[in-house]
Amino acid sequence: MIDYLKKPSPDKGDHLYPSPLDDLGISQTHVEWSEKEPRLIGSRCTDCDRLAFPLRLVCFECGSLSVEKAGLVGLGTLYSYTKVWVSSTRSTPYMIGYVDLDDGVRLLASIDSTSNPYPDCRVRLDADDTSFWFTAKDIRS
Amino acid sequence: MTSAYVAGAAMIPMGRHKSSSYGGLAVPALLGALRSADIAINSVGALFCGHSFGGILTGQRIAREIGLGGIPVINVENACSSGATAIHCASRAVENGDHDVVIVVGVDKLSQFGGGTLPLISEDIEVQQGVVMPAIYAMRARRYMHERGTHLEDLALVSVKARRHGARNPYAQIRSETTIEEVLSSRMISDPLTLLQCCPTGDGAAAVVIVSEAYRRRARHPMIRLRASVIHSGQVEGGYRDMLHPKITYDCASEAYEKAGLGPADLDLIELHDAFTIAELIYYEALGLCEGDEAASLLSSGQTSFGGRTVVNPSGGLLAKGHPVGATGVAQVVEAFWQLTNQATNRQVEDARFALTHVTGGGIAGLDHGACAIHIFERAD
């Protein structure tokens, strides 16, 4: 069974209304720092334990609204990647890839192409003030 | 419940038609389909319009051009499956007895965006990270090559076949053949996919007339019977997912085969969703034409081209014929109609009795594909 969102409105008495989710507002920052190590800001559902990135208000596994913020460790394996050469919105070429984080979440992220990634290589999260990306960790022999 | 039949079909050649509006693109297809079905405009009980980029009331903007109104006009959007979804809705309406005659139009004008990749939803996190449709397929291709040991030449061969077929099709956007070398040396779009491994950007419209069993008994000309019409949507997945195993197509195809009471070996031709070369290899597997690992060999064997056991994309497919998004699913059914009624001229698949059409796509974050629509048709003697 799925809960519906309840937010009492002070000026309307005790009556409850479905209220729009501020999902665009809450997911503006994706990285937080913990002892100089970047972590991704995701969420965990306290009902079914599902992790997600980016931070969500509703669990897409079970539909629960009991979702709390969770830091995701920035280590994973590169499932696949590509260098994009055609774009009307950003300068090219740029590389993106699907990173399978060790804790089971997959995300699409910028990949540092100068780190010579290859399929299934290990990658590590890196970030600055404005963005985050992943860098290949090991050298293929 | 009654059966649904396709009684008529028409399309315009796909290409860049900048000085045609959505109505300008669709009306000739609509009138052509009515003429091919020998049906008057005022016999049409409903109009279903599949499109992704036409804006509000696209169906009505087309219908009003020929004075068609009052009847239900329903606009359908399902990304690359829009046209086929419109056919699904139309055929259900006929099967349920709502109407005897309905018309379906699929249309889109991609030249309105200039060139380049299609605009995606800016609210989507992956779009913000720079994803574009070719990039998704490119990542799929890289993973496929990594897991299957397939080579770039195997991918390029998909385009070579598509262009060879398209060269026979006056409705195709690209009507010249090509070579593996030309495909691989064309401009890089998203590596490893080069320009000639991607379907061209264009405009187009296609229309079919769908009628009931009762209507068919009163008519004289050849029709094709709908044996299955199945729609599935993608299931969100936040964890690891196998991009080489599009569950949506596997599931949709199984259900369609079961509903139709036949299997892949029964099919004489298939029009499948080859938006990028890698897609054709993946869908050979997903539609049950071969086991995993065998797709590249199946293609190079020639068994999926003219003279082979199941001709895949006799029209040239999306790669050569084109992919004006909403038009594609209907254009595939137009081809199936021509093939199964022996009107496909120099593209005719010999003694074609059963055809399958397949569209899928629309990548949004967490879903490899938004929708999939599969139809199976039989020649109605």
HADDOCK unambig.tbl for C-alpha pairs under 7 A between the chains (distance, minus, plus):
assign (segid A and resid 52 and name CA) (segid B and resid 238 and name CA) 6.27 0.50 0.50
assign (segid A and resid 80 and name CA) (segid B and resid 139 and name CA) 5.36 0.50 0.50
assign (segid A and resid 80 and name CA) (segid B and resid 142 and name CA) 6.55 0.50 0.50
assign (segid A and resid 80 and name CA) (segid B and resid 143 and name CA) 5.81 0.50 0.50
assign (segid A and resid 81 and name CA) (segid B and resid 139 and name CA) 5.23 0.50 0.50
assign (segid A and resid 82 and name CA) (segid B and resid 135 and name CA) 6.37 0.50 0.50
assign (segid A and resid 82 and name CA) (segid B and resid 138 and name CA) 6.27 0.50 0.50
assign (segid A and resid 82 and name CA) (segid B and resid 139 and name CA) 5.70 0.50 0.50
assign (segid A and resid 82 and name CA) (segid B and resid 190 and name CA) 6.08 0.50 0.50
assign (segid A and resid 82 and name CA) (segid B and resid 191 and name CA) 5.44 0.50 0.50
assign (segid A and resid 83 and name CA) (segid B and resid 190 and name CA) 5.48 0.50 0.50
assign (segid A and resid 83 and name CA) (segid B and resid 191 and name CA) 5.50 0.50 0.50
assign (segid A and resid 84 and name CA) (segid B and resid 135 and name CA) 6.55 0.50 0.50
assign (segid A and resid 84 and name CA) (segid B and resid 189 and name CA) 6.28 0.50 0.50
assign (segid A and resid 84 and name CA) (segid B and resid 190 and name CA) 4.29 0.50 0.50
assign (segid A and resid 84 and name CA) (segid B and resid 191 and name CA) 6.69 0.50 0.50
assign (segid A and resid 85 and name CA) (segid B and resid 188 and name CA) 6.59 0.50 0.50
assign (segid A and resid 85 and name CA) (segid B and resid 189 and name CA) 5.18 0.50 0.50
assign (segid A and resid 85 and name CA) (segid B and resid 190 and name CA) 5.70 0.50 0.50
assign (segid A and resid 86 and name CA) (segid B and resid 116 and name CA) 6.91 0.50 0.50
assign (segid A and resid 86 and name CA) (segid B and resid 189 and name CA) 5.76 0.50 0.50
assign (segid A and resid 100 and name CA) (segid B and resid 240 and name CA) 6.32 0.50 0.50
assign (segid A and resid 104 and name CA) (segid B and resid 239 and name CA) 5.39 0.50 0.50
assign (segid A and resid 104 and name CA) (segid B and resid 240 and name CA) 6.72 0.50 0.50
assign (segid A and resid 105 and name CA) (segid B and resid 238 and name CA) 5.78 0.50 0.50
assign (segid A and resid 105 and name CA) (segid B and resid 239 and name CA) 4.42 0.50 0.50
assign (segid A and resid 105 and name CA) (segid B and resid 240 and name CA) 6.66 0.50 0.50
assign (segid A and resid 106 and name CA) (segid B and resid 238 and name CA) 6.02 0.50 0.50
assign (segid A and resid 106 and name CA) (segid B and resid 239 and name CA) 5.00 0.50 0.50
assign (segid A and resid 106 and name CA) (segid B and resid 240 and name CA) 5.58 0.50 0.50
assign (segid A and resid 108 and name CA) (segid B and resid 126 and name CA) 6.11 0.50 0.50
assign (segid A and resid 109 and name CA) (segid B and resid 129 and name CA) 6.10 0.50 0.50
assign (segid A and resid 110 and name CA) (segid B and resid 129 and name CA) 6.68 0.50 0.50
